[in-house]
Amino acid sequence: MKEIYLHIGYHKTGTSSLQECLNKNRSKLLKNGAWYPKSILGFPAQQEISWSLIKNPKPWMVLDNSPDEIYDNILGEFERQQANKLILSSEDLTFLESQPEGMKYLRERLSGYKVFIVAYVRNPIDFLLSLYGHRLRVGEVDLPFVDYLTAKMNLRIAYFVDRLAKWEKEFGRERMIVRNYKPSEFVGGSIVSDFLNAIKLDGLELGLSKRSNESIHPWLASTCLNVVQSMNEVERSEILKDLVKLGKRLPRASAAEHYLTEKDKSLLQSVFKDPNKRLKNRYAVEFD
């Protein structure tokens, strides 16, 4: 039976870098029996496979094609390729975790194949900090991290064991491939080589992926907040881009050390203690 590897992210786990590398190496993948289809939207990832299933999508997610048209096209092309593996990637598939109808459609539509769910999970505190930095970069944040965490974030987005349970319910425990997003432990030293190992393409060299969607450097966070709070969207767009560029010239800095007191860290660690323990017991993934 042919295999489908459904890479669902999660967000802030090197997903964009991985997708760009896979997209640039489509021919090389195909020569090795794996097909990574072009997106009809022109993205490095097949965002249409998720956007077509999301209820009440954002305006930019609205498509002219129905889910059946999208999946008929992808699966039809897969059958015509000399490949026994299909790689699909879209971190926005995770929005289906709160929309069981979409996840059910996905399972039923792919039922003729051996489907594996590939998910990278990240230390919850690091995940929240990275997500905050991203939202700073795009101008969506107007509060310091702890205030934003309290007012705007649902901490359960970092309860990865509970989120993964919804995929396991549909596709089965034996079809779950869950990896720790910890660069120092990547097989082969990169997210790309680690992913290829996960989908049984060991030994295939696709080169290094470059970092994408970089966050605002912690030292520049207060400046970024002032820009967001005092300028309109058009005015601040270019300035935020310049701040990202400036951040690349600064020494690396720990977001946790910059944004969190020891008391904050201790509190967050206690919040995630139980879900992290359950994640370790279920998927053998352990965070520092």
C-alpha positions, 0 to 999 in steps of 0.5 A, a space after each residue: 500500500 502506498 504511504 502518505 506522510 501528513 506533516 502538520 507542523 506544529 507552528 514554530 518548529 522549523 516548518 517553513 524552512 522544511 517546506 521551502 527545502 522540500 519544495 526546492 528538491 521536488 525532483 530529487 525526492 521523486 527520484 527517490 520514490 517520494 512525491 511532494 506536489 506543487 501547491 496550486 496557490 504557489 506556496 512552498 507548502 500545500 496550504 490548500 489541503 487545510 484551508 479547503 477544510 476549515 470552517 469560517 476561514 480567514 479571507 485569504 484562506 477562501 478558495 475557488 476549489 472544493 475539498 473534493 477537487 483539491 484532493 482528487 487532483 493531488 491523489 490523482 497525480 500521486 497515482 500517476 507518479 513513479 512514487 510510493 510516498 506522498 509528502 503533504 505539509 501544512 501547519 494549518 491542518 492543526 486548525 482541524 483539531 477544533 473542527 472534527 468534521 474536517 479531520 473526519 473528511 481527511 481520514 475518509 478521503 485518504 483511507 485508501 493509503 497508509 497515512 502517517 501523521 508527522 508532528 514536531 513538538 517544542 518545549 511549551 515555554 519556548 513555543 509560546 515565546 517564539 509564537 510571541 516573537 512572531 506575532 511581534 514581527 507581524 505587528 499583531 502584539 501590543 503588550 509585553 509577553 507576560 501581559 499578552 500571555 495572560 490576556 490573549 493566549 490560551 496556554 492549552 495551545 502548548 498542551 501538545 499531548 492533548 492536541 495529538 490525541 485528536 489525530 491519534 483518535 482518527 488515524 491510530 497510535 501506530 500512525 503517529 510520528 512525533 518528534 522533539 523540535 530540539 536542533 541539538 538532537 536532530 538526526 543529521 543535524 538539521 530539521 530536513 535530515 531529521 524529517 527525512 529520517 522520520 519518513 524513512 528516507 535516510 541517506 537522502 541529502 537535500 542540503 541545509 534549510 535556511 531560517 524562515 519567519 524569524 522573530 523579533 530579537 528580544 532586545 528590540 521588543 520594547 521598540 517594536 511595541 512602541 512602533 505597533 502602539 503609535 503607528 498605523 499598519 502601513 507606516 509600521 510594516 517597513 519599520 518592523 521589517 527593518 527591526 528584524 534585519 537589525 536583530 540578525 546583526 545582534 548577538 543571540 539572546 535568550 527570550 526566556 531570560 529577557 521576558 520572564 522572571 524566575 517566578 514566571 518561569 516556575 509558574 509556567 513550568 508547573 502549568 506544563 508539568 502534567 501535560 509534558 509528563 503525559 507527552 513523555 509517557 505517550 510519545 517518548 518525547 521529553 523536554 528539558 
